[in-house]
Amino acid sequence: MKTNLSIIILAAGQGTRMKSNTPKVLHKISGYEMLYYSIKEAKKLSDDVSVVLYHQASWVQQTMEKYFNDVTYHIQDHQNFPGTGGAVMGIKPKYSKTLVLNGDMPLIEAGELTNLVGNSKLTMSVLNLKNANGYGRVVVLNGAVRKIVEQKDCSDEELKINIANAGIYCFDTEFLLANLPKLTNNNNQKEYYITDLVEMAIEQNLEVIPVSVSEENFKGVNSKVDLANAEVIHQHRIKERFLANGVIMRLPETIYIESRVTIEGECILENGVTLLGKTKIINSHIKANSIVEDSLIEDSDIGPMARIRPQSILKDTHIGNFVEVKKGKLTGVKAGHLSYLGDCVIDSGSNIGAGTITCNYDGKNKYQTIIGKNVFVGSDTQLVAPLNIPDDVMIAAGTTVTKDVQSGDLVLSRTPQKMISKFFYKFFGAK
């Protein structure tokens, strides 16, 4: 952690191009809000992190407080001082250097940000692009910034420049605090711009150093198209890390893995797999088009087309196609197909037949089903909770179990079969 560095993150904007009631910085990538990633990387570098808010500020702050308890929030005086320069006004950084980030850059990484922390009064990030169309241009001479020009103000020669402003700055804090009060809003938008500080530094004959950064890492998100593209990049990073650690993935571009997921040991993820929340996979095979959310899967195989919902723990277990488990603890269990197992504990050696349902909800409350070892549950069985089935029980197909049974029992509840001779021929008038 750089002890001489304060960080300000700009997250006050409305983000109208997102076309959403949700604040732009709260749109998610790989399970976390965009602003989360900016704060997370900032905290790797500094213990003095300030986040500037305005649009739906309380919503944004409450969301981030779920993750971070040592961040300072500052409400921009947007009415009197709109714009990026106005956003920084009123903040008193603790340290000699102040890095200003944007909350809509979820792909930035702390390691690259450190390159911006130099000895000059002002360092700014720049992109070296093949085509800088749409960006403000940065005029660089002899390794120093001489001018920033918005595209609409560029001369023909300046339009040929391929160096663009990436929008992140590191200021000498003394320079920042001395010059912020000098900003004006003498422009068409009547806003206070942080870029004007660059011009002030140049006018004061101070060296402004450009630092080339990765276009991918410094990609800003201003629309849902940008959001989708950024998530593709973020997903690639997540999967690349797991692949390097030995996870097998079939068609990895079809797999979705959120940031909090952990995978250990020899695991296989087939195409279309979705892993959400704090899921942990250990030495397991997750088959095609299965979803696992906030659950632990160990030494097991899941799917294809199975769903494991939150708070489930599955060990040494086989879950087949179209099986759904919710808040279930299964150890050494086989559930091959077409079952719902909610709010249950099932022990080793037990087999769950197709079409089995734990009826865990009475319309008001949820109840638990407990199944012991070596229990055979026949197909199309309804287990009406609360229910306790001990070891060594057989439940016949088509049975509805409504009360506890004894170890060794055969449980059977069926309407007696009835046969009416020759009815087929009477009904259809044949033969």
N, C-alpha and C positions, 0 to 999 in steps of 0.2 A: 504493500500500500504506500502511495506517495504522500508523505506527511505534509508536504508543502502545497498541496493541491486542494482547492475547493471546486465543486462542480454544480452548475446550474442546468436544470433540464427544462426546456420550454414545452409546456403541455397545455397551453391556454386556449388554443384555437378551436373553432367550431367544426372544421372539417366538412364544409358543405358539399364537397365533391363526393363524399362517402354516401350521400343520400340516405342518411340513417338518423334515427333519434338517439342512438348510442354515441357518446363522445368518441371522436376518432381514435384517441389513444387507448380506448378500452376494447376496440375490436381485437379479436384473438388470433394468434398464430401458434399452432402446435400446443394448444391448451392454455396458453397464458396471454394476457392482454399485452399489446405492444409496449406500453409504458413500463410494464414489469421488466422487460429485457433491458431497456435503457437504464433503469435504476439498478438492476442486478449488476450490470457491467460497471456502472459508475461506482458502486460500493466496493468493487475490487480495487479501486484506485484511491478512494477518499472516504474519510469519516465525516465530511462536511458536504452533504448532498442536499440541495434545495430543488424543489419542483414547483414551477410556476403554473398556476391554474387560473381559470376564469370561467369558461363555458362549462356548465354543470359541474362546478368545482367540488361540491360535497360528494357527488356520486363518484368522481374520480378518486378523491382522497380516501373515502371509505373503502373503496376497492383495493387501493394500494396498501392501506393499513392492515389488510389481511395477511400481507406478506412481509412488510417492513415496519419496524417500530422505532426507527432512529433516522427518519427522513423529515426534513423541514418543508412545510408547504407554505407557499406565498401566493396570495391572491393579487393578480395584476389589477392596477387601476386603469381598466380598459377605457373607461369613459373619458378620462383626461389624458392618458398616455397609451394609446393603442399601438400595436406593432411590436416587432421583435426587440427593438431597443427599449420601448416602454416596459416590456416584460421583465427586463433585468433591473430596472430601477427599483430602489428601495431595499435591495438585498445587500447584506453586509457579509461578504465572504470572510472566512477565518484566516485563510492562508494567502501566501504571496502570489500564487498563480490561481487563475479561475478559468476553468474549462466550461464552455457553453455548448450543450448538446440539445438535440431535438427528440421529443418523446415519440415521434413517429418513424424512428429508424430502428426497427427491431433486430436488425442484422449486424449492428456494430459490435465490435469485440474490444475488450479492455486492452489487449496487447497492442492493437493498432492505434488506439487512442493515446497511448503513452508517447508515440512519435510526435504528437502535437505539443508536448510539454517541453519547451526549449528555453533558451536563455534570453530570447528577444522579448520586446515589450508585447508583441502580438504575433501569433502564429495562426495561420488559417489553412483549412483543408481544401485541396483542389483535386479535380478529376482531370486526367488526361484522356480525352475522348477522341474517337475517330470522327464523330460528328457531334458537335456541341449544340446543335439546334435546340432551342427551348431553354437553354441555360444562360445565366449571366456569365459574361466573359471576364477572365482575370488576366490583366496585362502584366507579364513578368519580364524584368530586365536584370541581367547579371545576378540571377538567383533571388531577387527580391520583388515583392508586389509593388507595382507602380500605379495601378488603377483597377477598379472594378466597374464594369459597364453592363447595365441591363441590356438584354438583346434588342429591345425596341429602340435603344439609344445608340446602338453600335454603328460605327462607320462601316463602309464596305471592307476596309482592311481589318477592322476589329471582328467582323463576322467570320473571318477566316481563322481566327484563333480557336484552338481546340482545348484550351485550358478553361475549365468551368469551376465555379464556386460550389463546393460541396456542403457548405452551410454550418460547419462546426469550427469554433474559434477557441484559442487559448490566449487569455490576456494576462499581462502583468496586472495584478489586482489594484495596485496604486494608480496605474494608468486608467484602468476601467472606472474606478470611482471618481477620478478627477475629471473625466471627459463625458460621462453619462449626462451630467447636468447641462452640457453644451449641445446635446442633440436637439434638433428642431424637427418640426413636421411640415416643413415647406416643400411639399410634394403633392402630386395629384390625389394621393390616397389619404393625405393628412395624417400619416402615421410616423412613428419614430422608429428608424431602422438601425439595426445593429451594424449593418454594413457601413453606415456613416462613420463608425469608429475607425474603420480601416482607412478611410479618407483622412480623418483627423490625424492618425498616426503618420501617414505619409506627409501631410502638410507640416507636421512637427519634426520632419526629417528623422523619424524613427524607422528602424528596419522592420518590415513586415515580411515574415518568412512563409512561403507557400510549402505545404507538405502534401505530396501526392498520396492519395488514399485509394482503396479498392472501390470501384463503382458498385460492386455487389454488396459489400459490407455497409456502405453509406447510402444505400438505396432508401429514399423516403417513400412513405406510403400516403398517397393523397386520394386514392379511389379504391373501389373494391377490386378493380383489375390489378392495381398495385399490390393490394393485400393478398390476392391469390398467387401472384407471381413471387412475392416475398415468402409465402408459406412453402411453395415448391422448393425454394432454395434452403429454407430452414429444415424441411423434411429431409432433403438430401444430406445435410450435415448430420442430422440425428442418425440416419440409417448408415451413413458411411462410417460413423464411429462404432456402431454395433457390428457391422460387417468386418471391420478391422479386428474386432475382439472375438471373431469366430462364429458369429450367428449366420446361419444359412437363410437366405431369403429368395423365394421364388418370385420373379418379376417384382423387384423392390419398388418400382415406380407405382405399383398398385397398392402398396402397403402404407398405412397411416399410423404413426407412432407419436404420441404426445411427449412433451419434454420431461415429465416426471416419471416416465416408465423406466424400469430397470430390467435388464436381461442378463442372466448369469448362466455359465456352463454351456453345454452343447444344446442349442435350441434351433428349431426349424420354424420359420414363418412362411406359410404358403401365400399365394396371391390373394389379394383382397382382404387381408387381415387388418383389423383395427384394434389398437391398444390404447386405452384412454386412462387419464388420471394417474394415480399412484400404483398402477399395475406392476407386479413383479413376476417375471417368468424365469423359472429355474429348470434347466434340463428337460424341456418339454417341447412338444410338437403342436403348434397351433395351425390347424388345417384351413383350407380355403374359405374365405368370406365369413370367418368367425369374428365376434366382437368380445373383447375382454375389458372390463371397466373396474378400476379401483379394487382389484382382486389379486390374490396370490395363487399362482399355478406352479406346482412343483412335481417333477417326475410324472407328468401326465400328458395325455393327448386330448385335444379339444377339436370337435367339429368333424367334417366341414359344416358350415352354416349353423354354428351353435352360438349362443349368447350367454356370457357370464357377467352378471350384473354386480353392482358394488357390494363389498363386504363378504365376498365369497372366498373360501380357502379350499383349494382342491389339491390333494396329494395322492400320488400313486393311483390316479383315477382315470377312467376312460369316459369321455363325454362324446356322444355321437351327434349325428346331424339332427337339426331342429330340436335340440334340447336347450332349455333355458334354466339357469340356476341364479337365484337371487338370495343373498345373505345366507348362503348354504356352506356348511363345513362337511366336506366329503373326503373320506380317507379310504383308499383301496376299494373304490366303488365302480361298478359298471352301469352306465345309463346310455344305452345304445341309440335311442331315437325317440323323437316326438313326445317329450315329457316336460312338465314344469315342476321344478323343485325349488320352492321358495321357503325361507325361514325354516331351515331344516339342518339336522345333524345326522349323517349317515355313516356307519362304521364299516370296517373292512369286510370283504367277502360278500357284501350285499349286492344284489342284482335288481335293477329297476327296469321293469318291462315297458314296452312302448305304450304311450298314451297315459302314463301315470301322472297324477296331479296331486300336489300337496295343497289342499284347500285351506289356505292360511289366513283368509280375510273374511270376517263375518259382516262386513259393511260398516263396522265401527273400529274394530281393533284387529291387529295381526297376532297370530298365534304360531307356536313352533311345533314341528313334527320331529320326533327323535326316533331313529331307527338303529337298532343294534347291529351286531355282527351276523353274517351268514343268513341274512333275511332275503327270501325270494319274493319279489313283488311281481305278480302277474300283470299282463297287459290290461289297459283300460281300467286301472284301479284309482279310486279316489280316496285319499287319506285326509279325513276331516280333522283339522287341528283344533284344540291342542290334543296331541296324541303321542303315546309312548309305546313303541313296539320293541320288545326285548330281542335278545339273540335267538337264532334258530327258529324262525317263524316262516311259514309259507302262506302267502296270500294269493288266493285263486284269481284268475283273470275275471274282470268285470265286477270286482267286489268294491263296495263302499264301506270303508272302515270308519266307525264313529266313536269307538271306545277302545281303551287299552286291552291288550290281550296277554296271554301267558306264553313263556318260552316253550317251544316245542309244538305250539298250536298250528293247525291249518285253519285259516280264516276264510270263510266262504259266505257270500251273501248274493244270491241270484234268485230271480223269479224262476220257479220250476218250468222246464221246457214243456211245451204243449204241442201236440201234433194232431192235425185234423186230416184224416185219410181222404185221398182223392180230391181235396179242395181245389187244387190247380185246375183239374179238368172241369170241375163245376164252374169255376170262375171264368175261364176262357171259353167254355163250351167246346172244348176239344176232346177227342177220343170218347 
